Amino acid sequence: MSRAYGSNATLLLKREGSYGSIPTGNYMQMPFNRCSLSSEQGLIADPVLGQGRDPLAPLQDVINDEGDIVIPMDVRYLGLWLTALLGDPTTTGTGPYVHEFHSGKASIPSYSAEVGLSQVPAFFMHQGVKANSMALEFQRSGPAAATIGVIAQGETRNGTTQGGTPTTLTFNRISQFQGSIKRSGTLIANLTAGSLTYSNNLEKIETIRNDGLIDGADPTIAALTGKIDVRFADTTLVDLASNGTPVDLQFAYIIDADNSVVFDCHEVYLPKPKLTVDGPGGVQASFDFQGAKNATAGRMLTVTLTNDEDESVYL
């Protein structure tokens, strides 16, 4: 009997025509670092009395199907995840193509995703997959990655893949050294680390049904949060925080002029941080910021993805 190894695991993805309807045909094979998307069904202790001290058999609870997918940052495949998170982009250009994604859309698409372990074999098809959040960590070195939080309707195990003949894109990896964080178009001085998270705050529609599945997952009030860590060298950011002055922040990974992804946070509020001296080393300040809708831009977040793929790949 063969044993399953992550080195042979596959992740296939395809957009659904309607929520929970598993599409046929060829899926896209997605690169990933880790995947915890899986269904689980808990047990409920039986409350019946009068049958002695030993309990009766437990009852099955509802099915929860969700998890995190950690993906390598790549200027081509990333467009699929951004579409799942923010909805369809507006695309201009003819190579390079500029795909612009906006926060705040009323609805987002759903997908079917298959996690394959071919050595067993076992192929877990998840329908009604929606992207709840995307989290990025910016640091000085290392491979760049994003964590996608997803919620699915349910899971079906198959003995063979249901993804047809998977298609692929040319992998164009991003490294942390290609990242930058700016305020008002200028690099933030003395920056040591940063993070950014966008969340749709999906609300699961947990109706009464005999299969234990949810009816859907709808976006509610979105949230844009993050953190910037700086060496304390001046009071510029502290003054902005103390005065409640909003700032614009830009998180970007730029390979070159034709390959990049830029996250523009149009209106961000900084809290006044607590400054502590923990020893003889440098003093550091951390700002856990929150984003808000900007009246001029008409939204909270704009993501601009530049690559050589036309919009048909993402629709």
N, C-alpha and C positions, 0 to 999 in steps of 0.2 A: 504494500500500500504506500503510495506517494504521500509526502507531507507538504503542506502549503508553506511557501516562503514569499516574503514581501518582494523579493527580487524578481519574481515572476508574476506579480499581481498586475492587473490592468484596471484602468478606469475609463469607461466609455460614456459619452454624453451626447444627447440629442434633444432638441427643443420639441415640446409637445404642442399639438394643435389645440387641445383643450386640457384643462387641469386633470391630471390623473390618467390620461389616455396614453398608453405606452406606444410610441411611434415605431413603425417598421423601417426597414432599409438600413443604410450604412450609418453608423455612429461615428463621432469624432473621438479618437484615442487621445486622452489628456495626460500630460506629464503631471506627476504629483510626488510629494515627499512623504506624506503621511495621510491616512484617511481613517476616520473613526465613524463614518456614516454607516449605521447599522440599526436594525430594529431590535427592540427589546419588549418583552411582555412580562410584567411582574406578577407576583402572587399575592392574594389577599387572604389573610388568616380567617378561617371559618369561625363565625361568632356563636354558633349553635351550642346551647347548654343542654344538660340532661342526658348526655351520652357517655358519661364518665369523664375522668380527668384527662385522658388522651384525646387530642383534638381530631376532628374529622379532616378530610382532605381539603387543602386550600383551594380557593377559587382563582381563575385566571383574570387578570386585570386587562386594561386597555393596552393597545399597542402604541409605542412611541418610536418614531423613526427619525432620527436626527443625528448630527455630529459635525465634526470639523474636517475640512480638507485643506491641508497645507500644500500650497502650490509654489513652484519656482517662478519668480518674476520673469516674464518673457513678453516681448512686445507684440507677439502674434496671438498666442493662446489667451493672453490676458483679456483680450477683447470679448471673448465668450463669457468670462466671469463677470466683467463689467456690465455686459448686457443683462446677465442674470440679476445683478445687484441693482442696476439703475434703469433698466429698460433700453429700448432701441436707441442707437446713437444717430446723430445728424452727421453725415459724411460729406466732405468736400475734397477736392483735389483728384488727381489722376495718377498717382504714383510719384511721391508718397501720398497716401491717403490720410486725411486728418479726421478722426472719429471723435466727436464731442458728445459726452454723456452728461446729463443734468440730473441733479437730485430733485426729489419732490414729485415724481410722476405718480399718478393715482394707482397704477397697477404695474406689476412686473411679470415677466414670462415664467412659465414652469418648464421643467426638464425631466427626462428620464435618465437615470444614471445607473450604469452596471459596474459593480465591483467584481472582478473576475479572479478566481483562484484556480487556474487550469490544471494544477497538479492533483487536485482532489478527485474529480473536477467539481467545482461549485461556482455558479455565477449568480450573484445577488442583484436582481433588478429592482431599483427604487423608482417608483413613479411619484409624480407631483412634487418634484424637488424644487424648492425655492431658496434663493440666497438671502439669508437674514442679515449677514454682516461681512465686512472685510476689514482685517486688521493688518497694519504694516508696521514694521520696526526698522528704523533707520539707525545705522551705526557705522563706525569707521571702516570695518573690513568684513569680509565674509560674503557668502552668497545671499542675494536678496530673495525674500520669500513673502508670501501673504497667506493669512489664515482665513478661509472662507467658512463661515458658519451656515449650515444649511438645515432646512426642515423638510422632510418628505412625508408623503401620505402613507406609504406602505412599502413592503418588501416582498418579493417573490424569489424563491430559489429555483434555479434551473440547472440541468445537467450539461447544457451546452450554451454557448454565448448567443444572445439575442441581438447582437449589435452588427450583424451582417459582416461585410468586409470593411473594417474600420479605416477611416481616412486620417491623415496627419498633416500638420503644418511643419515648415522648417523651423526648428528650435533656435531661438535667438535670445540667449540668456543674459540677464542683467546682474551686475555685481554691485555690492554695497558702495564701492568706491565711485560709482557713477551717480550716486545720490546726492541731493542737496536740499536744504531747507532755507527758504527766504522769507523775509518780512518786507513788504512794500517794494519788492523787486531786488532787494539787497540781501546777500548772504548774512545770516545771523552770526554775529561774532561770538567766539568762545563757546560754540555749541559742541556738546559731547555726545548727545543722543537725542532721538526723537521718535515719537510713535503717532499713529493716526488710525482711528477706527470710525467707520461709517456703519450705522445699523438701521435697518428698515423696521426694527421692532415688530416683527411679524406676530400676529395674533392667530393662534391655532383655533379653527372653528370645530370645537369638540361637541358634535351632536350625538344623539343617541342612535346607534346603528349596530346591527348584529355582527359586524365584522371587526369592530374595535378601531376602525380607521377614523381619521379626521376628514371633514368635508372640504377643508382648504386651509390656507394660511395667508392672511391679508395684511398688507403693510399699514402701520399706524403712524404716529408721529415719529419721524426720523430723528436720529441723533448723530452728531458729529463731535467726537471727543478725541483727546490725544494728550501728549505730554512732550515738552521740550526741556532738556537738561542743559544748563549753561554754567560755565565757570563764572563766579561773581566778580566782574571787573568794572561794571558801571551800573547805574540805577535806571537805565532807560526802560527796561521791561518792567521793573518794579514800579516805576512811576506810572506807566500805562495801566498796570493792574490796579494800583491804588486809586487812580482816577476813573476807573471803569471805562477806559477808552478802548473801543474795538480796534482790532488790527486784522490785516489780511495776511495769511500764511500760504506759502506754496511749497508743497512737497513734490520732488521730481526725481525721476531716474532718466538720464539722458545718455544714450550711447553715442548718437551723432544727430545731425539735423533731421535725418529721415527716420530715426528710430528712437522714440521716447514716450514716456507717460508722465503727465503733469497733473497733480491734484491741487486745484485752486480753492482754498477755503476763504470765501469772500468776506466773512465777518466772524471773527473769533474773539472771545473774551477770556482774559487771563485772570486767574485768582492771585491775590497777594500771597507769595510763598513765605513759608517759615524758613528763616536763615539760621543754620546752626553751624557752630565750629566744633568739629569732631576730632580734631588733632592738628598736627603741624602742617598737614597738606593743604591743598587749595580748597577754598570754600565754594560750594556748588549750590545753585538754586534750581528748583524744579517747578515748572508751571503746568498744572493739569487744566488744559483749556477746554472750552465748550464753544461749539459753533452755533450760528443763528442765521436765519434768512436775511439776505442783504437786499434792501429795497431797490438799489440800482441794478444789480445783476438779476434780481427776481428769483433767486434761489440761494441755497446754502453752499453747494459744492458743484464745481465743474471739473470733470476729468477729461483731459485731451490726450488721446492715444494716436501716435503717428507711426505708421508702418507701411508695408507694401501690399496689404490685403484690402480688397474692396469690401464694401459693406455687406455683400451677399453672404460672406462667411459667418457673420454674426446675427443674421436675421432668421 
